[in-house]
């Protein structure tokens, strides 16, 4: 069953240098079956205030999503994203 990592950027990027470090540390997306579906696309708010940005990544299953997020490669990179801006994130199962 597919799983989706949904990341909400809750603030503007306050440290572009940290965000660039994050981007430069990208890992091979095919390693975990990651498929980007949404990366900061245009938004139409429906309920409540819209976040500053949204990312939706598809994985084959929850185990693959967790393996990607908790991998040493991604944990090395994510610290820079979290210094650059405020984020919330979830893994949600599809059907």
C-alpha positions in Angstrom: 0.0 0.0 0.0 1.6 3.4 -1.0 2.5 5.9 1.7 3.0 9.6 1.4 5.4 11.9 3.2 3.7 15.3 3.4 5.8 18.3 4.6 4.4 21.7 5.4 6.7 24.6 5.4 5.2 26.9 8.0 7.5 29.9 7.6 9.4 31.7 5.0 13.0 30.5 4.5 15.0 32.5 7.1 18.4 31.0 6.3 19.0 30.5 2.6 22.5 29.1 3.2 21.1 26.3 5.4 18.5 25.5 2.8 21.2 25.3 0.1 23.2 22.9 2.3 20.1 20.8 2.6 19.5 20.8 -1.2 23.2 19.9 -1.8 23.0 16.8 0.4 20.2 15.1 -1.6 20.3 11.3 -1.8 19.4 9.0 -4.7 15.6 9.1 -4.7 15.4 5.7 -6.4 17.1 4.1 -3.4 13.9 4.2 -1.4 11.3 4.2 -4.3 10.7 7.9 -3.6 8.5 9.7 -6.2 8.0 13.4 -5.8 4.4 14.4 -6.5 4.2 18.0 -5.2 7.2 20.3 -4.6 6.1 23.8 -3.6 3.4 24.1 -6.3 0.7 26.8 -6.4 -1.9 26.5 -3.7 -5.6 27.3 -3.3 -6.4 27.5 0.4 -9.7 25.7 1.3 -9.8 25.6 5.1 -7.6 27.7 7.4 -4.4 29.5 6.5 -2.3 28.0 3.8 1.3 27.0 4.8 4.2 28.7 3.0 4.8 25.6 1.0 3.9 21.9 0.6 5.9 18.8 -0.5 4.2 15.4 -1.1 6.5 12.4 -1.7 5.2 9.0 -2.6 6.8 5.7 -1.4 5.9 2.1 -2.0 4.9 1.7 1.6 5.3 3.1 5.1 8.4 1.1 5.8 10.1 2.6 2.7 9.1 6.1 3.8 10.4 5.6 7.3 13.6 4.0 5.9 14.2 7.2 3.8 13.4 9.6 6.6 15.4 7.9 9.2 18.3 7.0 6.9 21.7 8.4 7.9 21.9 10.3 4.6 18.6 12.1 5.1 19.2 12.7 8.8 22.5 14.4 7.8 20.6 16.7 5.4 17.3 17.4 7.3 19.0 19.3 10.1 19.8 22.0 7.6 16.2 22.2 6.3 15.0 22.6 9.9 17.4 25.4 10.6 16.3 27.1 7.4 12.6 27.2 8.1 9.8 25.9 10.3 8.3 22.6 9.1 5.7 20.0 10.0 5.6 16.6 8.5 3.6 13.3 8.5 3.6 9.9 6.8 0.1 8.9 5.7 -0.9 5.6 4.2 -2.7 5.7 0.9 -5.1 3.1 -0.6 
